[in-house]
Amino acid sequence: MRTFTLKSEEIKKNWFLVDADGQVLGRLASHIASILRGKHKPEFSPHLDMGDCVVVTNAEKVIASGAKETQKVYWHHSGFPGGQKTKNLETIRKRHPERIIEHAVRGMLPHNRLGRKMLKHLKVYAGPDHPHQAQQPKPLEI
């Protein structure tokens, strides 16, 4: 028996369309991360970028369970002393609703250059419209 190894030329990428309207944030993000990683394919290899492309629409209508709307805190640091900035989910949803899903999925992908490459295959839009009709994305039920 010989071990089967997939070459990068043999990887086929599909496009999926996910409607986030009424979906719970964590469950949606874990399913999207699995598809971006390629774990749903029988020839999965952890060292290759073999996942599919995912288009997420209606990101502003995603649901956060419990009291996370006011209590969940996103923070970043400018690098200067006293430069820590915090915002809660409610304020981020008003200004940049697509960043909520992007942040959740980013935390579920590998934290290296392969994970950053996989994240480029995620396209998130706040409303129901998207510019990827030419790729003919298949609707994905979660």
C-alpha positions in Angstrom: 0.0 0.0 0.0 1.2 3.5 -0.8 0.2 6.6 1.1 -2.0 9.0 -0.9 -0.8 12.6 -0.8 -2.7 15.3 -2.5 -0.9 17.8 -4.7 -1.8 21.5 -4.6 -2.8 21.4 -8.3 -5.4 18.7 -7.5 -7.3 20.8 -5.0 -10.7 21.9 -6.1 -12.3 24.9 -4.4 -16.1 25.2 -4.2 -18.1 28.3 -3.3 -20.8 28.2 -0.6 -23.3 30.8 0.4 -24.4 31.0 4.0 -27.3 33.2 5.3 -26.5 34.3 8.9 -30.1 35.6 9.5 -31.2 34.0 12.8 -28.1 31.9 13.3 -26.2 31.7 16.6 -22.7 33.2 16.3 -20.6 30.5 17.7 -22.3 27.6 16.0 -22.2 29.4 12.7 -18.5 30.4 13.1 -17.4 26.8 13.9 -19.2 25.4 10.9 -17.7 28.1 8.6 -14.2 27.5 10.0 -14.5 23.7 9.3 -15.4 24.4 5.7 -12.6 27.0 5.3 -10.1 24.5 6.7 -11.4 21.6 4.4 -12.2 19.1 7.2 -15.4 18.1 5.3 -13.4 16.6 2.5 -12.3 13.0 2.5 -8.8 13.9 1.3 -8.2 16.5 4.2 -4.6 17.3 4.9 -3.8 19.6 7.8 -0.8 21.2 6.2 -2.6 22.3 3.0 -5.1 25.1 2.2 -7.7 22.8 0.7 -10.9 24.4 2.1 -13.6 26.0 0.1 -14.6 29.7 -0.2 -17.6 30.9 1.9 -19.8 33.9 1.3 -21.8 35.0 4.4 -24.7 37.4 3.9 -26.9 39.1 6.5 -24.1 39.4 9.1 -26.0 42.1 10.9 -28.8 39.7 11.8 -26.6 37.1 13.6 -27.7 36.2 17.1 -25.5 36.2 20.2 -27.0 34.1 23.0 -27.5 35.3 26.6 -26.4 38.8 27.6 -23.5 38.9 25.2 -24.9 41.8 23.3 -23.9 44.2 26.1 -21.4 42.0 28.1 -19.1 40.6 25.3 -16.0 42.8 25.0 -13.7 43.1 22.0 -10.4 44.7 22.8 -7.2 45.7 21.0 -4.1 47.6 21.9 -2.3 50.4 20.1 1.1 49.4 21.4 1.5 52.6 23.4 1.2 52.8 27.2 -2.5 53.1 28.1 -3.5 52.2 24.6 -6.0 49.5 25.3 -9.3 50.1 23.6 -12.5 48.1 24.3 -15.9 47.9 22.6 -18.8 45.7 23.2 -20.8 43.6 20.7 -23.6 46.2 20.4 -21.3 49.0 19.2 -19.5 46.8 16.7 -22.8 45.6 15.3 -23.8 49.2 14.6 -20.6 50.2 12.8 -19.1 47.1 11.3 -21.4 44.0 11.6 -19.2 41.9 9.3 -16.3 42.0 11.8 -18.3 40.0 14.3 -18.3 36.9 12.2 -14.7 37.5 10.9 -13.4 37.7 14.5 -15.2 34.6 15.6 -14.0 32.5 12.6 -10.4 33.9 12.9 -10.2 32.5 16.4 -11.2 29.0 15.2 -8.6 28.7 12.4 -4.9 27.9 12.9 -2.9 30.8 14.3 -0.2 30.8 11.6 0.4 31.9 8.0 -1.8 29.0 6.8 -4.7 30.2 8.9 -4.3 33.7 7.6 -4.4 32.4 4.0 -7.6 30.4 4.8 -9.2 33.5 6.2 -8.9 35.2 2.8 -11.4 32.8 1.5 -14.1 34.2 3.8 -16.3 37.0 2.4 -18.7 38.6 4.8 -21.4 41.1 3.9 -23.8 43.0 6.3 -26.8 42.9 3.9 -28.4 40.2 1.7 -26.4 41.3 -1.5 -22.9 40.1 -2.5 -20.8 40.6 -5.6 -19.9 36.8 -6.1 -22.8 35.7 -8.3 -20.3 34.8 -11.1 -18.8 32.0 -8.8 -22.3 30.4 -8.5 -22.1 29.7 -4.8 -24.2 26.8 -3.5 -26.5 27.5 -0.6 -25.3 25.8 2.6 -27.7 24.9 5.3 -26.4 25.0 8.8 
